[in-house]
């Protein structure tokens, strides 16, 4: 069984020092490992909750993908591939 990563790093750059300050507050559940004037590196030490994931996606500008479900137990009708 593959071992999961211990933590997830993120690099965040902001338009201003004030924006970086507010971004750090929003991501207070992450550890700041490098703190620059308007940017820094953060580390998330556990999988985020759904609420935290929303904040992370918003700060990093990541759009949520479509949630697709696969039904592996169902076979296609005859003749369909």
Secondary structure, DSSP 8 states (H G I E B T S, - for coil): -----S-EEEEEE-SSHHHHHHHHHHTTTSEEEEE-SSEEEEEE-S---HHHHHHHHHHHT----------TT----TT--
